[in-house]
Amino acid sequence: PVLEKRAEKNIEIAQFYMKQKNFKASINRLTEIYEVYPQYTRFEKVLLLLGRAHAGQSKLLAEEAKQLANQKQDDKAQM
């Protein structure tokens, strides 16, 4: 029961990080549940959130890459 509560607290923190678009921190918290609380009974919830966090991180990285490419084109155009 104590470990379940600790794992649930990590899930709450991971969800907070996702709302803040800090997907790396969320992924770290969710991965910690897997590593530290292997007896946790609701891993389907952890896996679902982990998938969402990875998707969010991927989207952020794609947006950053696009911005860098646009900035590079703008820099070349100004030369």
N, C-alpha and C positions, 0 to 999 in steps of 0.2 A: 504493500500500500504506500509506503513512504517513497519508494523508487518510482511508482506510478505517478505520484504527485510531482516529483522532481522532473520527470520526463514531460508531464503536462505543462509545467512551468516553462521548460525549454521551448515547447511548442508555442506557447503564448508569446515568448520573446521572439521566436523566429517569425511569427505572423506580424508582430510589430515591425520588425526589420523589413519585411516584405512591403508593408504599407509605406515605409520610408524609402523604398526602392534600393535598399541596401541588401541586395540578393546574396552577396558573398557571405555576409554575417549570418543571414538566414540559413544558407547552406551549411555553414559551419555548425550552427546550433542543431540543426536536424541530423547532421552526420554524427554529432556528439551523442545524440540519443541512441543511435545504432551501436556506437562503440561502448558507451558507458552503461546503458540500460538494456542489455540484450534480452532481458525477460519482459520488457514492455509489451503489453498485450494488444496495442493498437497500432502496429507498424503500418497497416494500410493507410492510416492517416498521415504518418510520417512520410511514406513514399509518395503519396499524392502531393503533399506540400513541397517535398523535395523536387518533384517534377515541375511544379509551378515556379519554384525559385530558380531552377536551371533555365526554364523558358524565359523568365524575366531577365535573368543575367544575359542570356543570349541576345535578347532583343536590345538591351542596353548597349552591348558591345557592337551590335550591327549599327545602331544609331551613331555611336561614337566614330566608327570607321567611316560612315557616310559623311559625317561632319568634317573629319580630317581630310577626306578626299576632296570635298568641296572647298575647304580652306586652301589646300594645295593648288587647286585650279585657280582660285582667286589670286593667290600669290604669284602664280605664273603669268596671269593676265596683267598684273600690275607692273611686271618687269618691262 
